[in-house]
Amino acid sequence: MPVIRILRRTPLPAAEAWRRLTDWERHGARVPLTRTVITTAPPTGVGTRFTARTGVAGVTFDDPMEVTLWRPPTEGGAGTVRLEKLGGVVRGWAEIEVRPLPTGGAEVRWHEELRLRAAPRLLDAAVAAAGRHLFGRVIDSLLRDGSRSRGDSGAERNR
């Protein structure tokens, strides 16, 4: 099972980093050939379901997910969201933790374990590397380009 771990630091406050990273529709806008459809009513919390649909020219696959843990960051405390992947092609889970830093800003930890249907274990390392690259770019973009925030200096890379 491929394991993906990503660590980033950002000058954004933890609450703003959380808001950006849990805006599910914006995730799809940053993954090539993908859009995200929320299938439950707002606000986001435990039980929220959404599907990332990826494809081109009628060849698509769905990656349905459900939020199973929703604990936003508090003043001085980390927040964690857990997503369970429920699809026929992609299975597994992802956790995103946003931790305020004592010096300001926040640290983001992304941990994901996924299984691709019909992919042999021989490909696990390649799938994990591709996932780190893709999800790392998504995280960087979400932290850098807030839809409701202006003037931030973007995400710092820290692996």
C-alpha positions, 0 to 999 in steps of 0.5 A: 500500500503506497504511503504518502507523507508531506510536511509544509510550513506556511506563514498563514495562521493555522485557522486560515491554512485549515480553511484553505486545505478543507475547501474540497472544491478548490482541491479539484481545481488544482488537480489536472483534469479533475473537479470536485463535487460536494454531495452533502449540505454544508457546513463541512464536518463528520459525514460530509461526502464529496467526489473527485472526478478525474478524466477526459473525453468520457474516460473518467473515474470517481474518487468518493470520500467521506469526512470521518474526523473533523477537529479544526485547530484551536488557539494553540492546538492542532486540527485534524481532518480524516477522509476515508476513500470509498471508491472502486478504483482508489481506496484508503484514507488521508489525514491532514493536520494543521498545527500552529507554530509558536513563532507564528504560522502553521505546519501542515502534515498530510498522511495518506495511504491508498490502494489503487485497484489492479495496481501491483505492489511493484508499483507502490513506490512509483505511486507514492512518489507521484502522490507526493508530487501531486498532493505537494503541489496541491497543498502549496497552491492552496496555501499560496492562493487563498480565494478569500485572503490577500497579501500572504507570502505563500507556502514555504516548502519544508520536507 
